[in-house]
Amino acid sequence: MILILEANTDQESAQYGLLVRYLSSLINITYEVRHIQGANQRLTEIYLLGDTKSLSMEFMRSLPCVQRVVRVQEAYRILGRHGQEDFPHQFEYNKITFDQTSLHVFAGLCAVDTPEHVELMMKALKENGQVCTRMGAYKPRTNPYSFQGHGKDCLPHVFELAGKYGIQIICMEVTHESHIQEIHEALEATGHPTGVMLQIGTRNTQNFELLKCAGRQDDYPVLIKRGFGITLNESLNAAEYLASEGNRRIIFALRGMKTNLGDPHRNFVDFTHVPVVHRLTRMPVCIDPSHSVGSRQKSPDGLMDVMHATAQGVIAGANMILVDFHPNPAKALVDGPQALRLDELPFFLEDIQIARDAYLKRVELVQSRQAST
């Protein structure tokens, strides 16, 4: 059971004290208090753990400071929506708000190669009004002899260039607990010119010790990708590992499923699961068309498959797009064949806006229909 308290509840107030004393008196029931700081208000949720079936929803709703009571229905009890359509959740990081209604584009280098390419990428983002990017310093690879990323050596110049060009958040994959510490130390050394969103890649979706480490820290939000060979439910439970350790600033990413049924694409595109994740959880949903499609192939209409896939995800309500760009794809050390060129960035962003406008019109249509009935 989850108790949602009135916004900006004062923990020093007499009413909150009464509520806590009552909860402490319950037999075979413990509770955890979690706070969510939004742009304009602070939300407090209390999770009751144990034999809660006997607790009356109506009575719990009458307790001091309680605004709403939710009966837990899914295994992912922290991130789950539990059948409540109007069960909002949002978080703000580095002045950017993430929720199930927003949309942010993280275009950038799949793997950092040279400072020159990093600067060209960030300069192009600034010129096109973008404040988020992806930059891979640590790269897990299928082949042990493939380029594994420059690691901590590239972090200082990446962060400094981000500050120079006004980049507020860099999405960066980590594969080990030590990488989180290296990122933290590099940000400290450079004066925190930007922010970092930790990325848990598809190969580490069930690396439970890494999930616990990323969940225990609260400095950085976390993007977790769907595991390429497991069910959606298993991947959502992996995200719950993060939340259960305390970090609730989580975005769930769809990146395609590994199966030959998706040929000739790199993976089988699964962006129809955007609304499914919205329905089951309160997490914002990211799509990764680059790793889903894995090429620059075009259809007869002149549009690349990666752009068609992006539009499918956006028109289904995606909240974030993770996409590969590179100043010179032929020289990219990782995934060059799928990277878009910098001169294609304005067109890509405009195409996204067309799909986004279509999604918003669809939402407006259904809302007007509901109002009339």
GIPE-V397581 format. One record per backbone hydrogen bond with DSSP energy under -0.5 kcal/mol. CO is the residue of the C=O (numbers start at 0). NH is the residue of the N-H. E is the energy in kcal/mol with one decimal. If there is no record, write none. Layout:
co->{CO,CO}
nh->{NH,NH}
e->{E,E}
This chain:
co->{0,1,1,2,2,3,3,5,8,9,12,13,14,15,16,17,18,19,20,21,21,22,25,27,29,31,33,35,35,36,40,40,41,42,43,44,44,45,45,46,46,48,49,51,55,56,57,58,59,62,64,67,69,69,74,75,78,80,82,83,84,85,90,92,95,97,103,103,104,105,107,108,113,114,115,116,117,118,119,120,121,122,123,124,124,125,130,130,131,132,133,134,135,136,136,137,141,142,147,149,150,151,151,153,154,155,156,157,158,159,160,161,162,165,167,168,169,169,170,171,172,175,175,176,176,177,178,179,180,181,182,183,184,185,186,186,187,194,195,196,197,198,198,199,200,201,203,205,206,206,207,208,209,210,211,212,214,220,221,221,222,222,223,226,227,230,231,232,233,234,235,236,237,238,239,240,241,241,242,245,247,248,249,250,251,252,253,256,256,258,259,261,266,267,269,270,272,273,274,275,276,279,279,283,284,284,285,286,287,288,288,289,291,292,296,298,302,303,303,304,305,306,307,308,309,310,311,312,313,318,319,320,320,321,322,323,325,325,327,328,334,334,335,339,340,341,343,344,345,346,347,348,349,350,351,352,353,354,355,356,357,358,359,360,361,362,363,364,365,366,367,368}
nh->{47,3,69,4,45,66,67,8,10,12,16,17,18,19,20,21,22,23,24,24,25,25,28,50,48,46,44,37,42,91,37,42,7,35,4,33,46,2,47,31,48,29,51,54,59,60,61,61,62,65,5,3,1,71,76,79,281,83,84,86,86,87,97,95,92,90,105,320,106,322,324,135,117,118,119,120,121,122,123,124,125,126,127,127,129,128,167,168,106,170,108,136,111,138,150,139,143,145,138,152,153,154,155,157,158,159,160,161,162,163,164,166,165,167,194,132,171,196,134,198,137,178,179,179,180,181,182,183,184,185,186,187,188,189,190,191,190,169,197,171,222,173,200,224,203,204,206,207,209,210,211,212,213,214,215,216,246,197,223,250,199,224,252,229,257,234,235,236,237,238,239,240,241,242,243,244,244,246,245,247,249,221,283,223,285,225,287,258,267,261,262,264,268,256,272,273,276,277,278,279,280,80,81,251,318,319,253,321,291,292,293,293,266,265,304,301,298,306,307,308,309,310,311,312,313,314,315,317,316,103,286,105,322,289,107,339,328,341,330,331,337,338,338,325,343,344,347,348,349,350,351,352,353,354,355,356,357,358,359,360,361,362,363,364,365,366,367,368,369,370,371,372}
e->{-3.0,-0.6,-2.6,-0.6,-2.8,-2.7,-2.0,-1.1,-0.6,-1.6,-1.8,-2.1,-2.1,-2.5,-2.2,-2.1,-2.4,-2.2,-0.9,-0.9,-0.5,-1.0,-0.7,-1.6,-3.3,-3.0,-3.0,-0.7,-3.2,-0.8,-2.8,-0.5,-3.4,-3.2,-2.6,-3.0,-0.5,-3.0,-0.6,-2.0,-0.5,-2.7,-1.7,-1.5,-2.5,-2.0,-0.8,-1.0,-1.1,-1.4,-2.8,-3.0,-2.8,-0.6,-1.9,-2.1,-2.3,-1.6,-0.7,-0.7,-0.8,-0.6,-3.0,-1.5,-2.7,-2.0,-0.5,-2.3,-0.6,-2.0,-3.0,-1.0,-2.1,-2.5,-2.3,-2.2,-2.5,-2.5,-1.9,-2.0,-2.3,-2.2,-1.1,-0.5,-3.0,-1.8,-2.6,-1.4,-0.6,-2.8,-1.1,-0.8,-3.0,-0.5,-3.0,-0.5,-0.5,-1.7,-2.7,-1.1,-1.4,-0.7,-0.6,-1.9,-2.7,-2.4,-2.1,-1.9,-2.1,-2.0,-1.9,-2.9,-1.0,-0.5,-1.3,-2.0,-0.6,-2.8,-2.1,-2.2,-0.5,-1.3,-0.8,-0.7,-1.2,-2.3,-2.4,-2.2,-2.6,-2.2,-2.4,-2.2,-2.5,-1.7,-0.5,-3.3,-1.0,-2.3,-0.6,-2.7,-3.5,-2.4,-0.7,-2.6,-1.5,-0.9,-2.0,-1.5,-0.6,-2.2,-2.3,-2.0,-2.6,-2.1,-2.0,-1.2,-0.9,-2.2,-0.6,-2.5,-3.2,-0.5,-2.9,-0.9,-1.7,-1.8,-2.4,-2.0,-1.4,-1.8,-1.6,-1.1,-0.9,-1.7,-2.9,-0.9,-0.9,-1.2,-1.5,-0.7,-1.7,-2.8,-0.6,-2.7,-3.1,-2.5,-1.9,-1.0,-3.1,-1.7,-1.5,-2.1,-0.7,-2.2,-1.8,-1.6,-2.6,-2.0,-2.1,-2.3,-2.5,-2.6,-0.6,-2.3,-3.3,-1.1,-2.9,-2.7,-1.2,-2.6,-0.5,-2.0,-2.7,-2.3,-2.8,-2.5,-2.3,-0.8,-1.9,-2.8,-1.9,-2.4,-2.1,-2.0,-2.6,-2.7,-0.6,-2.0,-1.7,-1.5,-2.5,-3.7,-0.6,-0.7,-1.9,-2.3,-0.6,-0.5,-2.5,-1.2,-1.0,-0.7,-1.2,-2.1,-1.5,-1.5,-2.5,-2.6,-2.2,-2.4,-2.0,-1.9,-1.7,-1.9,-2.8,-2.7,-1.8,-2.2,-2.5,-2.0,-1.9,-2.3,-2.4,-2.3,-2.2,-2.1,-2.3,-1.9,-2.3,-2.1,-1.7,-1.1}
